[in-house]
Amino acid sequence: MQVIISGRGVVLTPSFKALVERKVARLTRVLPQILKARVMCTSEKFRRSVRLTLSARRRTFSGAATTDDLAAAVDEALEALRRQVREDKNRRRRRGGRAARAVEPVV
């Protein structure tokens, strides 16, 4: 998985980048087919914002958060992504696939 971390108006330290990479890597437990993760950190007067975008094989997930601390914003954006992935998996599981439709008995 490729992780792209960039910042606007904020200096991103190597330790912060390593922290973000570790947290994004933990998402592979929930969604193993992640191809690319893009993290955009922005800083304004008293606000720190993070936008996370995951590109998987079938979908693109995006989450954003704004707080006064950059690490807290990363945690909130990751939680939003986890929720989106979990809802997508449940939606697919309920709907079923081709195999589920093929097993239905023909009357």
C-alpha positions in Angstrom: 0.0 0.0 0.0 1.3 3.4 -0.9 0.8 6.2 1.7 1.1 9.8 0.5 1.2 12.4 3.3 1.2 16.1 2.5 0.7 19.3 4.4 -0.4 22.9 3.7 0.7 25.5 6.2 2.0 22.9 8.6 5.4 21.2 9.1 5.0 17.5 9.2 7.8 15.8 11.3 9.1 12.3 10.5 7.6 11.0 13.7 4.2 12.3 12.9 4.4 10.8 9.4 5.4 7.4 10.9 2.4 7.7 13.3 0.0 8.3 10.5 1.5 5.5 8.4 1.1 3.0 11.3 -2.5 4.1 11.9 -3.4 3.9 8.2 -1.7 0.5 8.0 -4.1 -0.8 10.7 -7.0 -0.2 8.3 -5.8 -3.2 6.2 -7.4 -5.5 8.9 -10.8 -4.1 7.9 -10.1 -3.5 4.2 -7.3 -5.7 2.9 -7.4 -4.5 -0.7 -6.3 -0.9 -0.1 -4.1 0.3 -3.0 -3.3 3.9 -2.0 -3.9 6.2 1.0 -3.7 10.0 0.7 -3.5 12.2 3.8 -3.8 16.0 3.5 -3.1 18.0 6.6 -3.9 21.7 6.7 -3.4 24.3 9.3 -5.3 27.6 9.7 -5.4 30.0 12.5 -6.7 27.9 15.3 -7.9 24.8 13.4 -6.1 21.7 12.2 -7.8 19.7 9.5 -7.1 16.3 8.0 -8.6 14.7 4.9 -8.0 11.0 4.4 -8.7 9.3 1.1 -8.4 5.5 0.6 -8.4 4.0 -2.9 -9.4 0.3 -2.9 -10.0 -2.0 -5.8 -13.7 -1.3 -6.0 -14.3 2.0 -4.1 -12.8 5.2 -2.8 -13.5 6.1 0.8 -12.9 9.6 2.2 -13.0 11.0 5.7 -12.3 14.5 7.1 -12.0 16.0 10.5 -11.2 19.4 12.1 -9.9 19.9 15.6 -7.3 22.0 17.4 -4.8 19.1 17.5 -3.5 17.4 14.3 -3.2 13.9 15.9 -6.8 14.0 17.2 -8.0 15.1 13.7 -6.2 12.0 12.2 -7.9 9.7 14.7 -11.4 11.2 14.0 -10.8 10.9 10.2 -9.7 7.3 10.6 -12.8 6.5 12.6 -15.0 8.0 9.9 -13.2 5.7 7.3 -13.6 2.7 9.5 -17.4 3.4 9.8 -17.7 3.8 6.0 -15.8 0.6 5.3 -17.9 -1.3 7.9 -21.2 0.0 6.4 -20.0 -0.9 2.9 -19.1 -4.5 4.0 -22.5 -4.9 5.7 -24.3 -3.6 2.6 -22.6 -6.1 0.4 -23.1 -8.9 2.9 -26.9 -8.2 3.0 -27.3 -7.9 -0.7 -25.4 -11.0 -1.5 -23.5 -11.8 -4.7 -23.9 -13.9 -7.8 -23.4 -17.1 -5.9 -26.3 -16.3 -3.5 -28.6 -15.7 -6.4 -27.6 -18.8 -8.2 -28.4 -21.1 -5.3 -32.0 -20.0 -5.1 -34.4 -22.8 -6.1 -36.3 -22.4 -9.3 -40.1 -23.1 -8.9 
